Amino acid sequence: MRTKYCLLLLIFHGLFLSTSLAQTAKLPTRWTKAAMSATTPFPEYPRPQLERKDWMCLNGKWDYIGGEKVASALNPAKPISFGDKAEKILVPYCPESVLSGIERKQEINMWYRRTFDIPLAWKGKQVIANFEAVDHDATVFVNGEKAGSHAGGYSSFHINITRWLKAGSNTIIVAAHDPNDGRTPSGKNGPRGDYTFTSGIWQSVWLEPVSEHYIRNIRLLPDLANSRLEVFVDADNAQVRATALDGGKAVSEITGRAGTKIYVPLKDPKLWSPTSPFLYDLKITLSDSKGKITDEVSSYFGMRDIRLGKVDGVVRPLLNKQFVMQIGLLDQGYWPDGILTAPTEEALKFDIEFTKKAGFNLIRKHMKTEPKRFYYWADKLGLLVWQDMPAIWYQHEDTANARSTFRKELTAMMDDLYNAPSIITWVPFNENWGAFDVREITDWVKQLDPSRLVNGNSGFNNNPGYQQAAGDPGNGDFVDTHIYVGPYGASVPDEKRAASLGEFGGVGLFVRGHMWPVENNAYDYAPTKEALTDRYVLLMDQVEQLMRYKGLSIAIYTQTTDVEHEVNGMLTYDREVEKMNIARVKEANEAVIKAGNSLPAHP
């Protein structure tokens, strides 16, 4: 009896110890504790440009079973039986993260389960299950029946689950499969990437009730030349009313048909820019043939235009017909506690606020996407965004599948983020990583979205040793080189493309007590905060020289924060220490931007 009691005690102690270890962050942030204790992480509505009042957040604790030896989660026909084996995982944090409560690598097969009750007020409504991102293949079951599936780790998907619902308690099970084999877009968390990879559910999950005829999606395109907003509403053939509002007051309204382009006129439109990020609110209603409203969503938009033009004979990007020198940070969006997922909304917003505080006007979102609320804050606070496509790593093996997967995911990413006014440039490839058909894809991306600029192969002068360099595609909107430390050696414009320094800098500083527990490195080093600040100011003086006399139009410094082994951030990885004198950084950045403003105002 005593032996049995001791054995049970040891088992309990082991379970407690393993749980407590999984909940101990190697490098916590100021938001780690709040995230771990949250009943509902990210309670904010996840999709600010297509928002409904009535919804149910499914973030929080789910039952979880995962691992290589678990039943395959790749397009299963039936869900597994959870029994009493399930652990608890905190959604939307990936199982590799400490915030999830699991903190294991290479699960491959991931099974999630939770129950929910449909509110009485939803009676007679269609119910849509929304997933912001699940990596990579997801299959959804409702009350034991297969409801739908999706492939793609960086794009959202939505499933109508109404037919499988019942009165009272309902069960949803999500099977997620991610071998992380480099044959799907995976960016820096792939097998040849630099950092901890992620898989499974890593962005918000929610339900919302809609009528039989509802707004599936909207597409917004500012048209400054004609002082109007182009609106396309994806819905069944019905009447649409779009109302633009300024400070809660309706300033323009137009009606039309779903499935066609309608145009909201705007007299003397207020323009969106980093210095004046004005956003109009937008209300869209859908009505049936009898005039009854069947759906209503809230949205917003910014009136801005981005294109190339010549300024004093030099090809440069023009924002609202003006040249604005783009001074940016390479932003990788990694977190020591959530990996690809910020711990909280406050944390998600923090990096953008810091970038603005430091005098930058651009973020290059590097090799990943973010939740739509990230772009909302970029839109609202006023930051330009270059959006990278996460790299595929084995593009030459099984090309029919791997390359088509890349194209499909790239299209889905662009569709997902199309409405964000902050996004001004798409970047299909970085430094030849996973590059294929670069020239063709550069043109293809431009055809998919003629309203934005395209940088086909940022840093085409760099190349991984395992493949032949694709090099400069010769098309697109930028001649883009990466120079470490730089900035000298940066590309110069040609007759059709602007010159970009897509990455430079990368000077590191060791900060004891705030580094990831691995061997840390950088492209170069400074011994103190003061020395690092001096180095940065000198680099920006040199950038200004390149802008004035060599035609440079963009300079993106590496990077916002330290990331795992890299210690070349403006901030430490935990966001606790500013590694430079940020007042001086801001002064240097604003001086270069101001110098750019002194160039001829019109093309």
Number of C-alpha atoms within 10 A of each C-alpha: 6 7 8 9 10 11 12 12 12 12 12 12 12 12 12 12 12 12 14 11 15 18 20 15 17 14 18 20 20 12 16 23 15 13 22 20 12 15 13 17 23 23 17 12 18 22 16 16 24 19 16 17 11 12 16 18 18 23 20 23 21 21 19 21 23 25 16 14 9 14 16 19 25 20 18 18 11 14 24 16 11 15 6 7 9 16 15 16 22 27 26 30 32 29 27 23 28 26 31 25 24 24 22 16 15 17 23 21 23 26 27 25 21 15 14 12 13 18 11 9 9 15 11 12 13 18 22 17 20 19 23 23 26 31 26 25 21 28 24 24 22 22 16 16 17 20 19 17 19 21 23 24 27 25 25 22 18 17 16 17 20 16 11 15 18 13 10 10 11 16 16 22 25 24 29 30 27 23 19 20 14 20 24 28 32 29 26 22 22 23 19 17 15 14 17 17 20 30 30 30 26 27 25 26 23 18 20 19 25 22 14 13 17 22 22 12 13 20 16 21 21 22 18 17 8 11 17 20 22 15 21 20 28 16 20 16 16 18 21 26 20 22 20 23 17 14 9 10 10 14 15 16 17 14 16 18 19 22 17 13 14 20 21 21 18 18 11 9 15 18 17 23 24 20 10 12 20 20 21 21 19 21 19 22 20 27 20 15 9 7 10 11 17 16 20 19 19 18 19 22 22 25 23 22 22 19 19 21 21 18 18 13 10 22 25 29 27 21 19 17 16 20 27 24 27 22 23 28 27 23 27 22 20 21 23 27 29 27 24 25 23 30 26 19 16 11 18 18 18 15 19 23 16 17 21 20 14 21 21 25 24 29 28 26 21 20 22 22 23 21 21 20 18 18 24 20 17 25 25 20 20 24 26 24 24 23 26 24 25 30 29 26 23 21 23 14 11 10 13 10 12 20 23 13 19 23 16 13 21 22 17 17 21 17 17 18 20 19 20 20 31 29 24 22 22 23 22 24 25 25 23 24 27 26 26 17 10 21 17 13 19 23 16 16 23 19 11 12 16 12 17 20 22 25 29 33 32 26 25 22 17 18 18 12 8 7 13 11 18 20 18 21 19 16 18 22 25 32 28 29 24 25 20 17 16 17 24 15 12 25 24 23 21 14 9 17 23 26 27 28 28 30 27 24 25 26 24 25 27 21 15 7 10 19 22 19 11 9 9 17 18 17 15 14 17 16 10 15 16 13 15 20 20 16 17 22 18 13 20 21 17 16 24 24 17 21 23 16 9 16 23 27 28 23 29 23 30 26 26 25 27 33 26 24 17 26 29 29 27 30 23 26 26 24 23 12 13 15 24 22 17 17 13 16 21 17 13 22 26 18 16 22 20 13 16 19 14 12 16 12 14 12 16
